[in-house]
């Protein structure tokens, strides 16, 4: 089992709210099953578990995640990744918000630095 410590810097596109853009996290990885915790965009602790698929430098993650209370106790999360180097990854994933009683869809893009232990 791999333990991965990391830090992601993000920006939120197409959304009206103001969001946290610094996300420290820890991840456990076992045979492409992943689980972990991170400080999310709405300044809550998120716990997640799911699966990761890889093809060369590309990756796709599908997880169930907590910490986004306006959408329910557990919500689906997905992101696509591309490894720039052994410890630097860029990623993109869908995002949603309920701002002024209007539900909007957008995207989160980011840069992640990982430190494998």
C-alpha positions in Angstrom: 0.0 0.0 0.0 1.3 3.4 -0.9 0.8 6.5 1.3 0.8 9.7 -0.7 1.0 13.2 0.8 0.2 16.1 -1.5 -0.8 19.6 -2.1 -3.1 20.8 -4.8 -3.6 24.4 -6.1 -6.9 24.9 -7.9 -9.0 27.5 -9.7 -12.8 27.2 -10.3 -14.2 28.1 -13.7 -17.8 29.0 -14.5 -18.8 29.3 -10.8 -19.9 32.5 -9.0 -18.8 31.8 -5.5 -15.4 32.3 -3.8 -13.6 29.1 -3.1 -10.5 27.8 -1.2 -7.8 27.1 -3.7 -5.2 25.3 -1.5 -5.8 21.6 -0.8 -3.4 19.6 1.4 -4.2 15.9 1.3 -3.3 12.3 2.1 -4.1 9.3 0.0 -3.8 5.6 0.3 -3.4 3.7 -2.9 -3.7 -0.1 -3.2 -3.9 -1.8 -6.6 -5.6 1.3 -8.1 -8.2 1.6 -5.3 -7.8 4.9 -3.6 -9.0 6.5 -0.3 -8.0 9.6 1.4 -8.8 13.0 3.0 -8.3 16.6 1.8 -9.2 20.2 2.7 -11.9 21.0 0.1 -13.0 24.1 -1.9 -15.7 24.9 0.6 -13.3 24.8 3.5 -14.4 21.4 4.9 -12.6 18.1 5.4 -13.5 15.7 2.7 -13.1 11.9 2.9 -13.2 9.9 -0.3 -12.9 6.3 -1.6 -12.9 5.0 -5.2 -10.9 3.8 -8.1 -8.2 5.1 -10.4 -7.4 4.0 -13.9 -4.1 4.8 -15.7 -2.9 4.8 -19.3 0.6 6.1 -19.6 0.8 9.6 -18.1 -3.1 9.9 -18.2 -5.4 9.0 -15.3 -9.0 8.9 -14.5 -10.5 8.8 -10.9 -14.0 8.1 -9.8 -14.8 8.4 -6.1 -17.5 9.0 -3.6 -16.7 12.0 -1.4 -18.0 13.7 1.8 -17.8 17.4 2.8 -19.9 19.1 0.2 -23.0 19.4 2.4 -25.2 21.5 0.0 -25.4 18.5 -2.4 -25.8 15.7 0.1 -23.8 13.7 2.6 -21.9 11.7 -0.1 -21.5 12.8 -3.7 -19.8 11.4 -6.7 -16.5 13.0 -7.8 -14.5 12.5 -11.0 -11.3 14.0 -12.3 -8.9 13.4 -15.2 -5.2 13.7 -14.6 -2.0 14.1 -16.6 1.5 13.6 -15.1 4.0 16.3 -16.0 6.7 14.5 -13.9 7.0 11.9 -11.2 5.6 14.3 -8.6 3.7 17.0 -10.5 0.2 16.4 -12.0 -2.3 18.6 -13.7 -6.0 17.8 -13.4 -9.5 18.8 -14.4 -12.9 17.8 -13.0 -16.5 18.9 -13.0 -17.8 21.2 -10.3 -21.2 22.4 -9.1 -22.6 25.0 -6.8 -25.9 26.4 -5.5 -25.3 30.1 -5.5 -28.2 32.5 -4.8 -30.6 29.6 -5.2 -29.3 28.9 -8.7 -27.5 25.6 -9.5 -24.4 26.1 -11.7 -22.0 23.7 -13.3 -18.4 24.5 -13.9 -14.9 23.0 -13.7 -12.0 22.8 -11.3 -8.5 22.8 -12.8 -5.4 22.4 -10.8 -1.8 21.5 -10.2 -0.9 18.8 -7.7 2.5 18.2 -6.1 2.7 14.7 -4.5 5.2 13.3 -2.1 5.1 9.5 -1.9 6.1 7.8 1.3 
